[in-house]
Amino acid sequence: MAIGRSVRAFRRQQGMTVADLAAVTGLSIGMLSKIENGITSPSLTTLQILSHAFSTPITSFFRGYEEKRECQHVKAGEHLEIERRGTRAGHQYHLLGHIGSNSSGVVVEPYVITLTAESDTFPAFQHDGIELLYMLEGEVTYRHGDNLYHLEPGDSLFFDADAPHGPEVLVKLPARYLSIISYPQA
């Protein structure tokens, strides 16, 4: 039905009758009527013939029905401070944006995490998914499983978040890093 409505709209925009369109395309008036009324679905070949008749790309028949794609813009200083397990250890989590259910099948949580003198070390976080850390300022020794990594500004660490992980030594404070966690959508 949606494609039929698009065909009818294009035909009317061009000031054509169904008979005019039939003459230009070689399709029968009956077939065009069935398409416009949603009684039959046109084949790709028929859509291609119609797109040539209207001098428009074949995708134009679907434009009004495309899925909306979300986007979030968060201005500096306006990100949301939230509580996660690390909040108990004095870690500040600022959520940089969130897109819920989406067609990718992946959830992504971007945070800026700040560690200060009041923050505790907590090298035993575990959660589903994968995580990317990117150091912005300060220095920390970060644990992932049995390994320790000295992270300075510009360093990154990309890992499976199911292993115990977290800052083990706060070397130079304040420390700020970007944390991007992704996992399959439930």
N, C-alpha and C positions, 0 to 999 in steps of 0.2 A: 504494500500500500504506500509506503514512504517513497519508494522509487516512482510509483505511478503518479504521486502528487508532484514530484520533481519534474517528471516528463510533461505533465499538464502545465506546470508553471513556466517551463522553458517555451513550450509551444505558444502559450498565451503572450509571453513577453515578446515573441517574434511576430505576433499578429497572425498566426497561422490557424487554420481550421484543421480538424482531424483529417479531412479529405486532402488538404494541402500537404500535410505531413506524410500521408500515405503516398502521395504522388512523388514526393522528394525521396522517400526512403525505400519505396517498393514494398513496404509492409501493408497488410490489409487494414482497412478501416476497423473491421471487427477486432483484429489483433491489437491495434493501438487503443481501442476503447477498453478492451480487457486489461491492458497494462495500466492505463490511466485510472481505472476503477479498482485496481488491486485484485482483480480476479485471477490474473496469471502473473507470474514473475518472468521478466524478460531474461533471455540468455545473455551471456557476455557478448556474443556476436550481435544480437539485437541492440544491446546498449551501445556497442561501438558504432553501429549504423546511425543510431539516434544522436550520439555525440557528434558525429560528422555533420549530420543535418543541422544541428544547433551551433556548430563551430565552437564547441566547448569540450574540455577534457572529460573523459568517462567518469572520473572521480567527482565531478561536479554534481552528479545525481545523488551523492551520498553526503555532501558537505553539511547539510543541516542536521545530520544524524550522527556526526562524529562524537566520540566520547570526549567529555571535558577532561583536560589534563590540568592537574593542580600545580600551583606554584605559590611559594610563600616568600615574602620579602620582609626581613626583620631588620629594622634600623638599629644602628649602634646604640647600646644602652637599653634597648627595649626587649631584649630576650627574656624569656620567662625563667625564673629561678625555680627549680623543682627539687623534690626530695627523691633520692635513690638510696640504695644501701650505704653508699659511701658518705652520705650526708651525716650519718651518725659519727663518722670519724673526722668530721670537720671539713670535708671536701665540699666545695661549692659547685653545683651543677647548673649551668645556664643552657637551656634548650634553645638551639638556634633555628628551629623550625620543625614542623611535623606534618606529614601527609599520611592520612589514615589509609583505609582500604584503597588499593590501586591495582591497575591491570598488570603491573610488573611481577606481583607475587612476593615482593620483598619489602620489608619494613626497614627504614633507615632512621637512626636517631643521632643527630649531630649535637654535640655538647662542647662548650668551653668549660674546662674544669680548672678551678683555682685552688691551690694548696698554699696555706699560710702557716705561720708559727703555731697557730691553734690546731692545725690539722694533725691527725695521727697517721702513722703508716698503716697500710692495710693491704698486704700482698696476697690476699686469699679470695679476691672477687672471683666468681664463676657465674657464667650465664651463657645462654645459647648464642649462636651466631659467630660472626667474625668482627674484629675491631681494628681500627687504624688510629694510632696516636701520632700527633704531630706537635712537637715542642715549640712553644711560642716564646716563653721566657723562663728563667730559672734553670735548675738542674735537679734531676732525680735519678736514683738508681731504681730501675723498674724490674720487677720479677715477672717472668712468664714460665710456669712449670719449674724446672730445676735451674733455669738460666737467669742471670742478672744482666741488665743492659744499662749503661750510663747514658742518659738522654740529656742533650743540650739543645738550645734553640736551633731549629732547622732539622733536627733528627726526627725520624719517624720509626714506628714499630707497628707491624701489621701481623695479626695473630688470630688463632682459633681461641675464642673467648671461653671455651669450655674448660680450659686448663686454668688452675689457680693463677691469678695475676693481680698486679697492683703495685703502687709505689712502696718500696721497702726502705729506702733511705732518702730523706729530703735534704739534698746537698746544698742548694742555693735557693732561697725563698725571696719573694713569692715565686711559685712555679705555676705556669699556666700552660695548658696544652689542649689541643683540639682532639676530641674523641669522637669517632664516627663508628657506631655500632650498627650492623645490619644482620638481619635474620629472616627466615621465611615467614611470610604472612600466615597467621593461623586461619 
